[in-house]
Amino acid sequence: DSGVTQTPKHLITATGQRVTLRCSPRSGDLSVYWYQQSLDQGLQFLIQYYNGEERAKGNILERFSAQQFPDLHSELNLSSLELGDSALYFCASSVTGRGQPQHFGDGTRLSIL
Amino acid sequence: TQLLEQSPQFLSIQEGENLTVYCNSSSVFSSLQWYRQEPGEGPVLLVTVVTGGEVKKLKRLTFQFGDARKDSSLHITAAQPGDTGLYLCAGANNAGNMLTFGGGTRLMVKP
């Protein structure tokens, strides 16, 4: 158990819809990271937050947004969903935002029908 | 854009055999991490290597970081069925906050 909690574990929805994925980092970790894992693209970094502020951005679509709240949990919002958004979405956390090992949750499997 | 090429993509071996997984890039990374992922779970960190030429051992697993910090290898001695899984390498940028993952090596060890 990494200590990173992601909900829900599975999500099934339709094209055009909007969903919110939630992540609670390990106790004491200030930074959260979001990743997308698909069969054809592998594991790709989306975005990082540190203590409530955006720190780094990767290959995140404009239809996707995220935030980190004062209690340090984070949410990833995906809108105008397309079939290609079907993937595993992972959250990771680390103590600081730099050079620390990242600990991953078990992911949310998103299926778009 | 930093890219990491991992090879082989798939590996099926018998229990007791040795194997090596390679992770190569044309980019320099501040550190390189190896993860193992099992179905239905997130990647689990195995090791972080930071210094060029560094070698780390974790029981039957040996990790090496290239001198130029562009490549890495994972060697497993006497593989066991419990080693089955997806092995991922990930390079960190200079700020240490963005990981670029390789495509993964799916290992199956048959009893």
Interface residues (C-beta under 8 A of the other chain):
Chain A: S2 V4 S31 Y33 G42 L43 Q44 F45 Q48 Y50 R55 A56 G58 F90 A92 G97 R98 G99 Q100 P101 Q102 H103 F104 G105 D106 G107
Chain B: S30 S31 Q33 Y35 G40 E41 G42 P43 V44 L45 T48 L88 A90 A92 A95 G96 N97 M98 L99 T100 F101 G102 G103 G104
